[in-house]
Amino acid sequence: MTRDACPSCLSWGVKGDIGKAAALLARSRIELSALEAPVEIAVSTYLRAMPFLWLSVDDDPGPDSLRGVIERNSIALLSNFNRPPLDPPSDDWLGRLSGREKVRRSGLWNQRHVDEDYDPAFLDVLEDVISRA
């Protein structure tokens, strides 16, 4: 939004959930959804151009689930937060413009798990899931 001068969007990033943002901002979900639409379109357009690897992890989400273990440890492994960066983001990475310190300093779009240590054993778990893909 900062780089491309998107229209102001008071709910973007508030509480991470449009229903919670609507309650906090005393607005309807429909109103916030309409306000967020131009930003959602811009973000989706940007992300569509990136390569992705989709892994099938068929369990219920939660901190102890397989997907939770992979997500938490992947983020912790890749994070540059409070560490010398092994693979810093590019100079024009959009996260450098984020209002969130953990995003700017970690080099990732996450705030959760960026300041944690990863368990190296998760790499075997990840390898197993990838081999089944």
C-alpha positions in Angstrom: 0.0 0.0 0.0 2.9 2.3 0.8 4.8 1.6 -2.4 1.9 1.6 -4.9 -0.2 4.3 -3.2 -3.2 2.0 -2.8 -6.3 3.7 -1.4 -6.3 3.9 2.4 -7.7 0.8 4.1 -8.2 1.3 7.8 -9.0 -2.4 8.4 -6.1 -4.0 6.5 -4.1 -6.1 8.9 -6.3 -5.3 11.9 -6.8 -8.4 14.0 -6.0 -10.7 11.0 -9.7 -11.3 10.5 -12.3 -9.1 8.9 -15.0 -10.1 11.4 -12.8 -9.1 14.3 -11.7 -5.9 12.5 -15.3 -5.0 11.8 -16.2 -5.4 15.5 -13.2 -3.4 16.6 -13.8 -0.6 14.1 -17.6 -0.6 14.5 -18.1 -1.2 10.8 -20.0 -4.0 9.0 -18.1 -6.8 7.4 -19.6 -5.9 4.0 -18.3 -2.3 4.3 -14.8 -3.5 5.3 -14.8 -6.1 2.5 -15.6 -3.4 -0.1 -12.8 -1.1 1.3 -10.4 -4.0 1.3 -11.2 -5.2 -2.3 -8.7 -3.0 -4.1 -5.9 -4.0 -1.8 -6.9 -7.7 -2.0 -6.8 -7.5 -5.8 -3.4 -5.8 -5.8 -1.9 -8.4 -3.4 -3.4 -11.3 -5.3 -2.0 -10.0 -8.6 1.4 -9.6 -7.0 1.4 -13.1 -5.4 0.1 -14.8 -8.5 3.4 -14.1 -10.3 5.4 -15.9 -7.6 6.3 -19.6 -7.7 4.8 -21.9 -5.1 5.2 -25.4 -3.9 2.0 -26.9 -2.5 2.3 -29.7 0.0 -0.5 -32.0 0.9 -0.7 -32.2 4.7 -3.9 -33.9 5.6 -4.5 -33.2 9.3 -6.5 -30.8 11.3 -4.8 -27.4 11.8 -3.3 -26.7 15.2 0.0 -26.1 17.0 0.7 -29.8 17.4 -0.4 -30.8 13.9 2.0 -31.8 11.2 1.2 -28.6 9.3 1.8 -26.6 12.4 5.2 -28.2 12.9 6.2 -27.5 9.3 4.9 -24.0 9.3 6.4 -23.0 12.7 9.8 -24.5 12.0 10.0 -23.3 8.4 9.4 -19.7 9.5 11.9 -20.0 12.4 14.5 -21.5 10.0 14.1 -18.8 7.3 13.8 -15.8 9.6 16.5 -13.2 9.8 15.0 -11.6 13.0 17.7 -10.8 15.6 20.2 -12.8 13.5 22.8 -11.9 10.9 20.9 -12.5 7.6 22.0 -15.6 5.7 19.8 -14.7 2.7 18.6 -11.2 3.1 15.6 -10.0 1.1 16.2 -7.9 -2.0 16.5 -4.1 -1.7 13.1 -3.6 -3.3 11.3 -6.3 -1.1 7.9 -4.9 -0.2 8.3 -6.0 3.5 10.9 -3.2 4.0 8.0 -0.8 3.9 5.9 -2.7 6.4 4.8 -1.0 9.6 5.6 -4.2 11.5 9.1 -4.4 12.9 9.1 -8.2 12.9 8.3 -8.3 9.2 11.0 -5.7 8.3 13.7 -7.4 10.4 12.8 -11.1 9.7 12.7 -10.8 5.9 9.4 -12.7 6.0 5.7 -11.6 5.9 5.1 -13.3 9.3 5.2 -12.0 12.8 4.6 -15.3 14.5 7.6 -17.7 15.0 10.2 -15.3 13.5 11.9 -15.0 16.8 11.9 -18.7 17.6 14.5 -21.4 17.1 13.7 -24.2 14.7 14.1 -27.9 15.5 16.4 -29.5 12.9 14.4 -32.8 13.2 11.6 -31.0 11.3 13.7 -31.2 8.1 13.2 -35.0 8.0 9.5 -34.5 8.4 9.5 -31.9 5.6 11.5 -34.2 3.4 9.0 -37.0 3.9 6.1 -34.8 3.0 7.8 -33.5 -0.1 8.8 -37.0 -1.2 5.1 -37.9 -1.1 4.1 -34.9 -3.2 
